[in-house]
C-alpha cells in the first residue's frame, strides 16, 4: 500500500473503490497503441503440448490442470470445506419491504464452532413465489445493511474500510450506512422478477487490509494460526472470500425456498474477481457474473492495459498468492490468463460486464478474455459470444457467454442488473444452462 501511495507519480483519478476515488499510477497504459504484443496460452492445449480433443479430455485433464495453475500461480490453494460448518437462522420477517419479501438472516459458523469465525447471510425471498425460486448470491462491500435501507437488517459490527460517504466512522458502520449501496443491489427489481437475493459482507470472511488475514478465516484454519509463514501457493484473500461464497452456497442448498440448482453468483470489482474464482472452482454455481472485475478477474493481464500485475502486487499483494508477484512485468511467464478463468466455468453460462469509463479494468481486455474462452464452450457444445468484435456501448451480446459494456463508470447499475436478470431468465426459465 505504501509504495502505491508514495512510490508512483499519481496521474489521474478514475476507477473507484466502492465510491472512493482511487489515484492511478502514471505508468498505466491507456492507449491501445501501447499494448504490447502477446500470445495467449491455448486453453485447449495441455502443458505437455497434447491437444484437448474432446469434452472428456477437457473435463478429466485440462480443466483440473488449469484449476491447479490458478491455485499455484494466481489465487493460492483454498482450504477444503469444513465438515462441521453450522447454520443458525437468527431472524425471519415474513412481511419485509411492505409485504413483498421474506427477510431471513442466517449465521454461518465457518468452522462449526460458535466462538469461531462466523459470517452472516442476508436472504430476501419474493413472497409472490409459490415454489422454490432461483437466486443471486454476491458478497457486499459494506455490510448486509448496505444493500437496502430496510431497518430490519442487522447493522454489521465488523471492521470496515473508513469511507465517510458510506457512513463508516472509526472503521464501523453507523445508522447512516443503511442502504448506502442500494443502487448497486436493486433488491426490489430482483424480487419483482421472481428471484431471491442472498448476500454476505466480505469482511466477515476476511477483513480487507494487509494483516486482515490474522483476524479472519486464514488464521483460524491454519494450524500455525497468526504465525503462518506463507508458502508461494498459500491462499490469498480472493481465494478466502471465494471459499466463503461456497459456504453460503452450502446454506442455500438446504434452504427449501431456494432452488439451489439455479443460483447465480455475482460480484463487482474485487468481488467480481472473487465471483469468477468461486464459480470456476465450485460447479454448483449455475451462472457466474463478473461486473467490472478487471485485472485478476476477467481482463487479460498480458495486455497490461489499465491495471497491470505490477500495480496489483504492489497495491494489494495479499489478494493473491505470493507466487503471483513473480509475474509483475513478466506476464508472458504466467501459464494462464483471464480467458482460461472464464473457460473453467464452461459449459455453465457466464456473463462479463464492462463500463466505458472503467479503463482501469480494461473493458477491451475483458471482452477479449470472454472471446478467447469461446473455443472451450464450443468444444462442450455451447454457443459463446457469437460476435468477433467488441459491441458498441449498451448492446448486450452472447449466448452462453454474455457480454456488455455499459456507458459510464466503474459501478453496478440498474442497467447491469436488468441484463443479468434477462440472462438468468433465458438460461434458468427455459431450462438451459443445466
Ligand atoms: C482497485 C483495484 C482493482 C479492484 C478495485 C475494487 O481499483 O486496483 O483491481 O477491482 O480496486 O475492487 O474496487
Boltz pocket constraint, residues with backbone or C-beta under 6 A from the ligand:
constraints:
  - pocket:
      binder: B
      contacts: [[A, 15], [A, 16], [A, 17], [A, 18], [A, 22], [A, 268], [A, 269], [A, 270], [A, 271], [A, 292], [A, 293], [A, 294], [A, 295], [A, 296], [A, 307], [A, 315], [A, 360]]
      max_distance: 6.0
